[in-house]
């Protein structure tokens, strides 16, 4: 497998493992806890990623049907692609999310998301991203372009979106971890009290 594609897969799989590590031991209440109405809960971080995947994955899967074989040993992306990738990676500067990408309970005192379903949906989308990366092996995904379903002026290579969306998933899973580590996060009064 092409080493860049392997690296993309590794990032997606890391985001899935880390999401489970963060969320699985939480009660439903902890999963939906927010430090303020303007911040996101653990659940909302994952719901945001599910919303994005629901729009990007079908576009990327359809685009692969028209991909040509790759003639290069390295996927090279232009300055706009690199800028987009750097903007959404962990540690990138904070960017305001457009309303259509926000979790449904944004600005509510807490979210109302079902943990098992949210995680299962996240797992399914992650598996499809990984499948896209596997099916891209041998294809020229540096030249094959799609338009962002959210930013109509943003038309980038499928490979650039694949790299960006994996890093973006990692960024929001890290955000979810910060929620759990925050000072006001509710701890169970009984050590046996954990999520199902």
C-alpha positions in Angstrom: 0.0 0.0 0.0 1.1 3.6 -0.8 2.8 5.0 2.4 0.7 8.2 2.3 -2.5 6.2 2.2 -1.2 4.0 5.1 -0.5 7.2 7.1 -4.1 8.4 6.4 -5.5 5.1 7.6 -3.4 5.2 10.7 -4.8 8.6 11.6 -8.4 7.5 11.1 -7.9 4.4 13.1 -6.2 6.4 15.9 -9.1 8.7 16.1 -11.5 5.8 16.4 -9.4 4.1 19.2 -9.0 7.4 21.0 -12.7 8.2 20.7 -13.6 4.9 22.4 -10.9 5.4 25.1 -12.4 8.8 25.9 -16.2 7.9 25.7 -16.7 4.3 26.6 -16.3 4.7 30.4 -18.7 7.7 30.5 -22.2 7.8 31.7 -24.8 9.2 29.3 -24.8 12.3 31.5 -21.1 12.7 31.3 -21.1 12.1 27.6 -23.6 15.0 27.2 -22.0 17.4 29.8 -20.9 20.9 28.7 -18.9 23.4 30.7 -21.1 26.1 29.2 -23.9 26.4 26.6 -21.3 27.7 24.1 -18.9 24.8 24.4 -19.3 21.2 23.1 -19.9 18.0 25.0 -18.0 14.8 24.2 -21.0 13.7 22.3 -21.2 16.9 20.3 -17.6 16.6 19.2 -18.4 13.2 17.7 -21.7 14.3 16.3 -19.9 17.1 14.5 -17.5 14.5 12.9 -20.5 12.4 11.9 -22.2 15.3 10.2 -19.1 16.1 8.2 -18.6 12.4 7.2 -22.2 12.0 6.1 -21.6 14.7 3.4 -18.0 13.9 2.4 -17.9 10.1 2.3 -20.5 9.6 -0.5 -18.8 12.3 -2.6 -15.4 10.7 -2.2 -16.7 7.2 -2.9 -18.4 8.4 -6.1 -15.3 10.2 -7.2 -13.1 7.1 -7.0 -15.3 5.6 -9.8 -13.6 8.1 -12.2 -10.1 8.0 -10.8 -7.2 7.3 -13.2 -4.1 5.2 -12.2 -1.4 7.2 -10.4 1.8 8.1 -12.3 3.6 9.3 -9.2 5.2 7.8 -6.1 4.1 10.8 -4.0 0.8 12.6 -3.7 1.6 16.3 -4.0 -1.0 18.9 -3.1 -1.0 22.6 -3.9 -0.8 25.6 -1.4 -4.6 25.8 -1.0 -4.8 22.1 -0.1 -1.9 22.4 2.4 -3.5 25.5 3.9 -6.8 23.6 4.4 -5.1 20.6 5.9 -3.1 22.8 8.3 -6.3 24.7 9.3 -8.1 21.6 10.5 -5.3 19.5 12.0 -4.8 19.2 15.8 -3.2 22.3 17.1 -4.4 24.4 14.2 -5.9 27.8 15.0 -9.5 27.8 16.2 -12.0 28.2 13.4 -15.7 29.1 13.9 -17.9 26.2 12.6 -20.7 27.1 10.2 -24.2 26.5 11.5 -24.8 23.5 9.2 -21.9 21.7 10.7 -22.8 22.4 14.3 -24.2 19.6 16.6 -28.0 19.9 17.0 -27.8 20.9 20.6 -25.3 23.7 20.3 -25.9 26.5 22.8 -28.1 24.3 24.9 -27.1 23.7 28.6 -26.2 20.1 27.7 -26.5 17.8 24.7 -29.0 15.0 24.4 -27.1 12.4 22.4 -27.2 8.6 22.8 -23.6 7.5 23.4 -23.8 4.0 21.9 -25.4 5.2 18.7 -23.1 8.2 18.4 -20.0 6.0 18.7 -21.4 3.3 16.4 -22.1 5.9 13.7 -18.6 7.4 14.2 -17.1 3.8 13.8 -19.1 3.2 10.6 -18.0 6.5 9.0 -14.4 5.9 10.0 -14.5 2.4 8.4 -15.8 4.0 5.2 -13.0 6.6 5.2 -10.5 3.7 5.7 -12.1 1.8 2.8 -11.8 4.9 0.6 -8.1 5.1 1.4 -7.6 1.4 0.6 -9.5 1.6 -2.7 -7.4 4.7 -3.6 -4.2 2.6 -3.7 -2.8 2.9 -7.2 -5.2 5.7 -8.2 -4.3 9.4 -8.8 -6.1 11.0 -5.9 -3.9 14.0 -6.1 -5.5 15.0 -9.4 -9.0 13.8 -8.9 -10.9 16.7 -7.3 -14.2 17.1 -5.5 -16.0 20.3 -4.3 -16.6 20.6 -0.6 -20.3 20.2 0.3 -20.0 23.0 2.8 -17.6 25.5 1.1 -18.6 25.6 -2.6 -15.5 27.5 -3.6 -13.3 24.9 -2.1 -12.4 22.3 -4.8 -9.5 20.1 -3.7 -8.0 16.7 -4.5 -9.7 13.7 -2.9 -6.3 12.8 -1.3 -6.1 16.3 0.3 -9.6 15.9 1.7 -8.7 12.4 3.0 -5.7 13.7 4.8 -7.5 16.7 6.2 -10.6 14.8 7.4 -8.5 12.3 9.3 -6.6 15.0 11.0 -9.8 16.9 11.7 -11.3 13.8 13.3 -8.2 13.5 15.6 -8.5 17.2 16.4 -12.1 16.9 17.7 -11.4 13.6 19.5 -8.7 15.5 21.3 -11.2 18.3 22.0 -13.5 15.6 23.6 -10.7 14.5 25.7 -10.2 18.0 27.0 -13.8 18.2 28.0 -13.3 15.1 30.2 -10.1 16.6 31.7 -11.7 20.0 32.4 -12.0 21.0 36.1 -15.8 21.1 36.2 -16.4 17.7 34.6 -18.8 15.7 36.7 -17.0 12.7 38.4 -19.1 9.7 39.5 -19.8 9.8 43.3 -19.6 6.0 43.3 -16.4 4.5 41.8 -18.6 1.6 40.4 -20.7 4.1 38.4 -19.6 3.9 34.8 -21.3 4.1 31.4 -22.7 1.1 29.6 
